Amino acid sequence: MYYLKDYREGQKFVGTYLCKQKNVLKTKAGKTYYSLILQDKTGTVDGKIWELNNGIENFEAMDFIHCEGMVTSFQGNLQMNISRVRVSQEGEYDPADYMPCTTKDVGEMYSEVMKYVASVHNKYLQKILEMYFVEDKEFIEAFKKHSAAKSVHHGFIGGLLEHTLAVTNMCQYFAEHYPMLNRDLLITAALFHDMGKIQEISDFPQNDYTDDGQLLGHIYIGAKAMEEAAAKVPGFPAKLKNELVHCILAHHGKMEYGSPFCLPSRRKNGLKYLPYLISVLLYIAIANLIGLIGFKPPTKDMGVTAGMAILSILLVEFAGIRQKGTKGWLKSFIEPIPIIAPINLLEVVTRPLSLCMRLFGNVLGSFVVMKLLEFICPAILPIPFSLYFDFFDGFIQAYVFVFLTSLFIKETIE
């Protein structure tokens, strides 16, 4: 094929090109002519059909047309002066020559996909994969040629295959490094996660959203296809089906990104403990202010601060058990490697100790400093320093205690 970028003024041209645009116009003398935009994968060029004679067959925009004519120029740009046109038939052209296309070998990429299909050991997931990637010839052909998006990413022929393989490769990496993951489910979900785009986006050259794409979207289309496929496999476990459908529904991560189902937010889980944190904040702040009216601050007593620290750490560990389950919580002590288990266990002791001693030490230190100032100059000095030690420092210590507790909770539930 001779590409548009290779033509030079004065050459004859003969070839099949995509008629990207067709306008019916009139000259100043009132004569009708066609103004075209011809396209191949190297770019576009202006085309004109000045004589609408018998050599010009009927065609429309987005048709592949076989053209003959001369290469001219107009205002410094190439222009095709077309004398003969007919609509090209399938088989006379390869759409990849006229649209942006993956630079990778489609055959090699699909072979990689088939290796992943063969590597899945779960017989139910294996059956679904074979239904599509082995037995469904129409799906295979569409999957190889389809784009993965209109414009955001992989918006070219073969883009869906290239994108799917890239995602599956990443999932394989995670499965190798995190043995607790269900590899068969992860690989199956990766291979199917964007299958709905075949129905959501039209084929090239249009590559635009279909009615189904506008009304339903590829996430719903893909999830529905998985449910229907699972129903065709005798004995397919309901839990496994729901897990696979969930992966399709949630793979965009957030509702604002298009997922109708989102993973639970760890932030929302942490909000469950907000009442306790507010109560502790108010208690410590008020306890530290009691010194202003002549009472001894309860937080100056190590028994009080130790009790609060132990209570907070018990809540932290409870949050971990509630989030991960007892087995997952116990397993966290040997992560990332078992050899550091003693260090992780030591943290259970050091965390309440640090909370207790930090609060007790700062409150006691403030109390001692204030007593020394009262002894040196009881009439003047205690007033400005009291604003710092009783008000500012008192609130700071309450904030630090609660901040560290919330930080420990966050680390535990992740």
Legacy VTK file of the C-alpha trace (Angstrom):
# vtk DataFile Version 3.0
C-alpha trace
ASCII
DATASET POLYDATA
POINTS 414 float
0.000 0.000 0.000
1.158 3.509 -0.850
0.539 5.780 2.161
-0.684 9.361 1.885
2.477 10.796 3.479
4.571 9.312 0.655
2.813 11.146 -2.195
4.378 14.163 -3.890
2.895 16.830 -6.140
2.585 15.738 -9.761
2.265 12.030 -9.030
-0.612 9.849 -10.105
-2.293 8.086 -7.251
-4.341 4.917 -7.095
-5.413 3.299 -3.859
-8.003 2.646 -1.190
-8.452 5.216 1.564
-10.934 6.019 4.290
-13.303 8.830 3.411
-13.252 10.511 6.795
-15.441 13.382 5.659
-17.582 14.214 2.615
-19.149 17.594 1.876
-21.276 18.468 -1.143
-20.420 22.048 -2.154
-20.847 24.438 -5.061
-18.325 26.545 -6.931
-18.839 30.270 -7.454
-20.340 29.389 -10.812
-22.899 27.131 -9.111
-21.346 23.815 -10.133
-21.620 20.972 -7.601
-18.450 19.236 -6.402
-17.349 16.977 -3.528
-14.825 18.027 -0.908
-13.318 15.046 0.918
-10.939 14.285 3.738
-9.030 11.089 2.972
-7.281 9.216 5.769
-4.857 6.382 6.376
-2.740 5.642 9.434
-0.119 8.205 8.328
-2.538 11.136 8.360
-5.167 12.955 6.309
-5.219 14.869 3.034
-7.719 17.068 1.245
-9.456 15.593 -1.795
-11.622 17.178 -4.474
-13.958 15.669 -7.045
-14.658 18.430 -9.525
-16.365 16.362 -12.216
-19.318 14.249 -11.038
-19.340 11.911 -14.031
-19.952 8.197 -14.577
-16.604 7.355 -12.999
-17.805 8.627 -9.646
-19.881 5.962 -7.910
-22.105 6.710 -4.922
-20.354 6.642 -1.540
-20.691 8.185 1.904
-18.455 9.468 4.677
-16.680 6.684 6.624
-16.659 4.424 3.557
-13.445 2.902 2.305
-13.143 4.149 -1.265
-10.861 3.179 -4.125
-9.632 6.405 -5.751
-7.719 7.369 -8.864
-6.415 10.812 -9.756
-3.547 13.284 -9.612
-1.675 14.809 -6.693
-1.825 18.597 -6.802
-1.269 21.309 -4.233
-3.326 24.155 -2.874
-1.917 26.908 -0.650
1.164 24.827 0.045
-0.696 21.645 1.027
-1.162 18.475 -0.989
-4.566 17.958 -2.553
-5.911 14.938 -4.377
-7.704 15.743 -7.614
-9.895 12.649 -7.911
-11.239 11.421 -11.271
-12.597 7.968 -10.391
-14.140 6.562 -7.178
-15.836 3.367 -6.097
-16.634 1.829 -2.720
-14.026 -0.797 -1.772
-15.196 -4.263 -0.798
-14.149 -6.169 2.322
-10.953 -8.028 1.641
-9.564 -5.269 -0.554
-8.174 -3.395 2.428
-6.897 -3.914 5.963
-8.521 -1.495 8.456
-5.230 -1.394 10.349
-3.756 0.582 7.427
-6.254 3.386 7.973
-6.564 3.677 11.747
-4.160 3.970 14.652
-3.026 0.488 15.557
-1.032 -1.221 18.269
2.678 -1.372 17.566
2.868 -4.815 19.170
2.277 -8.143 17.455
-1.362 -9.141 17.969
-0.606 -12.839 17.513
2.111 -12.799 20.146
-0.072 -10.889 22.601
-2.941 -13.321 22.163
-0.551 -16.232 22.693
0.364 -14.654 26.039
-3.332 -14.432 26.882
-3.770 -18.115 26.053
-0.890 -19.014 28.376
-2.715 -17.261 31.189
-5.942 -19.068 30.284
-4.129 -22.413 30.440
-2.515 -21.517 33.787
-5.848 -21.226 35.629
-6.429 -24.430 37.589
-9.922 -23.811 38.974
-12.134 -25.905 36.703
-15.072 -23.491 36.834
-13.028 -20.418 35.976
-11.135 -22.429 33.364
-14.422 -23.338 31.682
-15.585 -19.714 31.458
-12.231 -18.643 30.045
-12.361 -21.363 27.396
-15.947 -20.408 26.479
-14.712 -16.989 25.392
-11.009 -17.171 24.554
-11.027 -20.613 22.883
-14.520 -21.456 21.650
-16.142 -18.104 20.789
-14.533 -17.184 17.456
-16.581 -14.007 17.091
-15.471 -12.794 20.523
-11.829 -13.669 19.798
-11.839 -11.706 16.542
-13.456 -8.673 18.178
-11.193 -8.869 21.230
-8.066 -8.804 19.060
-9.119 -5.776 17.000
-11.086 -3.646 19.444
-9.876 -0.494 21.124
-9.844 -0.161 24.910
-11.290 3.351 24.938
-12.482 6.180 22.766
-9.509 8.400 23.602
-8.308 8.109 27.217
-6.032 5.089 26.832
-5.299 2.403 24.250
-7.705 4.046 21.800
-6.457 2.134 18.787
-6.933 -1.174 17.007
-5.620 -3.923 19.259
-5.789 -1.591 22.249
-8.184 -3.794 24.227
-5.904 -6.808 23.854
-2.795 -4.788 24.733
-4.451 -3.180 27.776
-5.937 -6.466 29.026
-2.589 -8.226 28.775
-0.867 -5.381 30.641
-3.396 -5.560 33.484
-3.108 -9.357 33.625
0.681 -9.099 33.801
0.365 -6.771 36.783
-2.056 -9.146 38.491
0.381 -12.010 37.915
3.109 -9.942 39.587
0.924 -9.300 42.630
-0.115 -12.951 42.829
3.542 -14.033 42.850
4.471 -11.637 45.660
1.316 -12.005 47.762
0.500 -15.714 48.137
-2.664 -14.965 50.090
-4.329 -13.756 46.871
-6.597 -16.073 44.879
-4.495 -16.142 41.715
-7.030 -18.006 39.549
-9.757 -15.495 40.389
-7.406 -12.547 39.934
-6.176 -13.672 36.504
-9.702 -14.503 35.312
-11.034 -11.133 36.440
-8.107 -9.335 34.756
-8.755 -11.085 31.439
-12.469 -10.284 31.556
-12.465 -6.889 33.281
-12.953 -4.803 30.099
-14.716 -7.358 27.896
-17.824 -5.141 27.943
-15.998 -2.548 25.844
-16.556 -4.706 22.768
-20.234 -3.840 23.120
-19.720 -0.383 24.636
-17.572 1.066 21.843
-18.164 0.692 18.115
-15.557 -0.716 15.763
-13.134 1.452 13.871
-13.312 3.704 12.011
-16.115 5.173 14.167
-14.674 4.077 17.549
-17.485 5.861 19.385
-19.934 4.941 22.135
-22.808 2.713 21.072
-26.333 3.022 22.438
-25.568 0.175 24.854
-22.373 1.937 25.839
-24.222 5.156 26.586
-27.094 3.489 28.441
-25.372 0.609 30.235
-21.587 0.979 30.155
-18.931 -1.688 29.845
-18.820 -2.488 33.589
-22.467 -3.557 33.723
-22.214 -5.312 30.351
-19.177 -7.287 31.512
-20.695 -8.204 34.881
-23.905 -9.387 33.215
-21.901 -11.496 30.755
-20.062 -13.172 33.655
-23.322 -14.006 35.410
-24.753 -15.514 32.231
-21.555 -17.475 31.548
-21.463 -18.863 35.099
-25.090 -19.971 34.748
-24.073 -22.147 31.775
-21.445 -24.030 33.796
-23.046 -26.848 35.856
-22.315 -26.552 39.565
-20.573 -23.192 39.334
-20.191 -22.065 42.998
-22.395 -19.091 43.845
-19.685 -17.498 46.011
-17.095 -17.780 43.243
-19.525 -16.280 40.740
-20.228 -13.331 43.046
-16.505 -12.778 43.613
-15.860 -12.696 39.870
-18.796 -10.354 39.214
-17.631 -8.145 42.083
-14.198 -7.802 40.471
-15.832 -6.593 37.250
-18.150 -4.183 39.061
-15.479 -2.726 41.339
-12.479 -2.552 39.010
-12.730 1.235 38.532
-12.387 1.596 42.289
-14.713 4.543 42.897
-18.284 5.425 41.995
-17.128 8.700 40.477
-14.940 6.640 38.142
-17.889 4.557 37.005
-17.921 1.579 39.375
-21.466 0.808 40.584
-19.891 -1.022 43.515
-16.916 0.236 45.508
-14.599 -1.413 47.972
-15.263 -0.473 51.613
-13.467 2.702 52.593
-10.918 2.278 55.363
-11.665 5.875 56.289
-15.292 4.961 56.930
-14.168 1.994 59.031
-12.022 4.336 61.097
-14.951 6.658 61.737
-16.519 3.936 63.900
-14.019 4.805 66.622
-14.575 8.566 66.480
-16.867 8.709 69.579
-14.145 7.133 71.738
-11.470 9.459 70.348
-13.604 12.567 70.987
-14.363 11.384 74.524
-10.663 10.885 75.289
-9.803 14.272 73.760
-12.360 16.076 75.923
-11.393 14.172 79.069
-7.659 14.877 78.759
-8.224 18.527 77.820
-10.589 19.150 80.760
-8.393 17.147 83.157
-5.396 19.309 82.230
-7.415 22.510 82.831
-8.484 21.544 86.336
-5.193 22.890 87.665
-6.447 26.429 86.914
-8.993 26.223 89.718
-6.617 24.712 92.247
-7.206 20.996 91.754
-4.559 18.422 91.023
-4.826 17.285 87.330
-5.848 13.584 87.168
-3.417 13.136 84.277
-0.553 13.804 86.730
-1.298 10.399 88.172
0.516 7.651 86.269
-2.281 5.228 87.071
-4.742 7.400 85.131
-2.501 7.844 82.077
-1.515 4.159 82.113
-5.168 3.139 82.263
-6.059 5.390 79.334
-3.086 4.127 77.310
-3.954 0.471 77.931
-7.608 1.114 77.060
-6.581 2.831 73.810
-4.246 0.016 72.764
-6.925 -2.572 73.532
-9.201 -0.615 71.185
-6.450 -0.548 68.534
-5.998 -4.320 68.637
-9.780 -4.840 68.683
-10.011 -2.712 65.518
-7.424 -4.967 63.875
-9.330 -8.131 64.820
-12.613 -6.618 63.656
-11.149 -5.602 60.295
-8.987 -8.650 59.521
-10.508 -11.405 61.619
-8.604 -13.237 64.347
-6.553 -15.248 61.853
-5.626 -12.196 59.792
-4.773 -10.209 62.927
-2.450 -12.937 64.213
-0.902 -13.276 60.761
-0.067 -9.551 60.731
2.539 -10.175 63.440
4.669 -12.225 61.017
4.455 -9.739 58.137
6.304 -8.903 55.998
8.593 -11.758 57.113
8.290 -14.096 60.149
11.714 -13.162 61.523
10.460 -9.735 62.660
7.572 -11.216 64.680
9.300 -10.380 68.025
9.554 -6.729 66.975
5.870 -6.633 66.013
4.916 -8.218 69.342
7.110 -5.718 71.192
5.112 -2.882 69.630
2.033 -4.090 71.509
3.902 -3.211 74.723
5.771 -0.117 73.588
2.728 1.631 72.141
0.780 1.961 75.437
4.033 2.704 77.276
4.819 5.588 74.930
1.267 6.961 75.184
1.327 6.722 78.979
4.770 8.191 79.585
4.393 10.983 77.022
1.172 12.240 78.586
2.268 11.680 82.187
5.713 13.210 81.656
4.453 16.360 79.973
1.662 16.982 82.488
3.957 16.297 85.457
6.668 18.504 83.971
4.215 21.361 83.506
2.970 20.934 87.082
6.526 21.038 88.508
7.476 24.117 86.475
4.349 25.967 87.618
5.087 25.143 91.283
8.647 26.471 90.910
7.359 29.693 89.370
4.843 30.116 92.190
7.668 29.673 94.679
9.952 32.215 92.969
7.399 34.929 92.239
3.888 33.910 93.267
2.269 37.235 92.329
3.255 37.763 88.662
5.101 34.945 86.915
2.486 32.149 87.194
-0.165 34.083 85.231
1.440 34.203 81.724
3.058 30.777 82.108
-0.248 29.292 83.192
-1.738 30.354 79.843
0.889 28.225 78.135
1.152 25.197 80.428
-2.509 24.867 81.366
-4.236 26.035 78.202
-1.932 25.579 75.201
0.179 22.656 76.388
-2.859 20.976 77.951
-4.744 20.965 74.673
-1.608 19.947 72.740
-1.142 16.862 74.935
-4.803 15.902 74.462
-4.437 16.273 70.704
-1.176 14.273 70.549
-2.653 11.400 72.574
-5.719 11.158 70.334
-3.703 11.637 67.142
-1.354 8.765 68.021
-4.268 6.521 68.965
-6.018 7.208 65.652
-2.735 6.628 63.796
-2.318 3.244 65.488
-5.907 2.330 64.542
-5.252 3.292 60.904
-2.083 1.201 60.755
-3.852 -1.783 62.299
-6.860 -1.876 59.974
-4.823 -1.472 56.768
LINES 1 415
414 0 1 2 3 4 5 6 7 8 9 10 11 12 13 14 15 16 17 18 19 20 21 22 23 24 25 26 27 28 29 30 31 32 33 34 35 36 37 38 39 40 41 42 43 44 45 46 47 48 49 50 51 52 53 54 55 56 57 58 59 60 61 62 63 64 65 66 67 68 69 70 71 72 73 74 75 76 77 78 79 80 81 82 83 84 85 86 87 88 89 90 91 92 93 94 95 96 97 98 99 100 101 102 103 104 105 106 107 108 109 110 111 112 113 114 115 116 117 118 119 120 121 122 123 124 125 126 127 128 129 130 131 132 133 134 135 136 137 138 139 140 141 142 143 144 145 146 147 148 149 150 151 152 153 154 155 156 157 158 159 160 161 162 163 164 165 166 167 168 169 170 171 172 173 174 175 176 177 178 179 180 181 182 183 184 185 186 187 188 189 190 191 192 193 194 195 196 197 198 199 200 201 202 203 204 205 206 207 208 209 210 211 212 213 214 215 216 217 218 219 220 221 222 223 224 225 226 227 228 229 230 231 232 233 234 235 236 237 238 239 240 241 242 243 244 245 246 247 248 249 250 251 252 253 254 255 256 257 258 259 260 261 262 263 264 265 266 267 268 269 270 271 272 273 274 275 276 277 278 279 280 281 282 283 284 285 286 287 288 289 290 291 292 293 294 295 296 297 298 299 300 301 302 303 304 305 306 307 308 309 310 311 312 313 314 315 316 317 318 319 320 321 322 323 324 325 326 327 328 329 330 331 332 333 334 335 336 337 338 339 340 341 342 343 344 345 346 347 348 349 350 351 352 353 354 355 356 357 358 359 360 361 362 363 364 365 366 367 368 369 370 371 372 373 374 375 376 377 378 379 380 381 382 383 384 385 386 387 388 389 390 391 392 393 394 395 396 397 398 399 400 401 402 403 404 405 406 407 408 409 410 411 412 413
